[in-house]
Amino acid sequence: MVKILIITLMFFPFQNLSAQIISAAASTDTTDYLVGDLITYEIEVVAKKNIRLFPPSITDSLKTVEFISSDKPVVTETDDSRTTLFKYTLAGYDSVNVVIPAIPVEYQIAGDSTIRKINTGPVSFTVHTVPVKTNEDIKDVKKPLKIPFDWKWLLLWIAIGIILLAAAYYFYRRYKQKKSEIIPEKKIIKIPPHVRAFAALDELERDQLWQKGRIKEYHSKLTEIVRAYFEERFNLPALELTTTEALQRLGNVGEAKDIIEITHNFLTNADLVKFAKFKPIESVNEEMMKQAREIIKRTIPKEIEKTEPEEVNV
C-alpha cells in the first residue's frame, strides 16, 4: 500500500503539471459535408512560452479522406502563454462516416531535451452525396441568376464615346489648320556667278572711282569682284588667300589653267596700287577693267549658252 501511494503521489503532480503547461484540441468547421467539399481541420495548441512545438503530422492518420494542403501556423500570444493554430484542408470523395483519430503533438520544454507528446481528441464527421429524387424531372440546382441592367455603365460608355469623338474632331481640325498654314514654295532667282560678276563690274564702272582720284579703292573693289567670282565659280576661299596662294589654287583647277597668266598680271598690278602706293596712268586703270572682264569671260561654263537668270524652287 505504501508503494502504491508513493507511486500515485509521484505520478499525479507530473500529470497535473503537463495539463497546466500545454493542451491540444482538434476540430472541423462542421460535421456534415457533401462529396467534394473542402474540409477545414484544425489543431489548436495552447502552451507556455517556454515550450517548443513540432508541427503535427496527420497524413498517416487519414484513411477515408484526402489531404489537400496545410497553411502556415498562426501564433497568438498572451502574457504567459502562446496559442498555435495548425490548419489543414481535406476533401472526401465517398459517402462515409469519417473518424480522424487523436493526433499526437510533440513538444520540448526549455532546458530539457526530452521530446514529449500530447494527444488531441478524435474528430468525427459525415461525408454524403446529394439526395436524388428519381421520380422528378432533371432541373438546375438553382435557377439562373438574372443580372439587372446597370444604366451607369451605359452612361459611362456613352461619355467615353463622346470624349473620343471630340478628341478626334479636335485633332482633325488642328491637322487641317496646320496644312493650311504650310507656306507654299517660293521661287528665287539663281544668278550664275559670271552674270553676278559682270553686273558688279558694270556698277563699278558707273561709280568712276579712279576718275575721281579714288584709285586705291577702285583697284581694291575690282580685285574683290574677281576673287568673289573665283569663290563662287571654283569653290575657292579666294577672298582670304594671298595673291600667291590664290594663283597656286587656281593652277590646280583644270578650268582655270587658261587664265593663270592674265590673273597673275591682274592681281600683281592691283597689289602694287593697294600696298606699294603705285599710281598707275589712266590706261592702266582701263586695262585692269578689261583684264577682269576677260578673266570672267574665259571661265564661263561652256554648257551655258545664255546668261539669263534661272528660277529654282525652295
Number of C-alpha atoms within 10 A of each C-alpha: 6 7 8 9 10 10 11 11 11 11 11 10 11 11 10 10 10 14 13 12 15 19 17 20 19 21 19 17 11 12 14 14 19 17 16 15 14 15 24 16 18 17 21 19 20 20 23 18 17 14 18 13 17 12 13 13 11 14 11 8 13 14 12 16 19 15 16 12 11 14 10 9 14 11 13 10 13 9 7 9 16 17 20 19 19 19 19 20 16 17 20 21 15 15 16 15 13 17 16 19 17 16 22 17 20 16 20 16 16 11 8 8 9 10 12 13 15 18 15 18 15 13 17 14 17 17 22 17 13 9 6 8 8 7 6 7 7 9 7 7 6 6 7 7 6 6 6 6 8 8 8 9 10 11 11 11 11 12 12 12 12 12 12 12 11 12 12 12 12 11 11 12 12 12 12 10 11 10 10 10 9 8 7 9 9 10 11 12 11 13 14 18 19 21 18 17 22 18 13 16 20 12 11 17 16 9 12 13 16 18 12 9 10 11 20 20 13 24 24 14 16 21 19 14 20 24 22 19 24 24 15 16 18 18 10 18 15 22 17 11 13 12 19 12 13 20 20 12 16 21 15 10 12 9 15 19 13 15 18 15 11 14 21 15 13 23 23 14 18 24 19 15 18 17 9 10 11 14 13 14 8 11 8 12 18 12 12 19 19 13 16 21 17 14 21 19 14 13 17 17 12 7 6 9 8 7 13 11 13 11 12 11 10 8
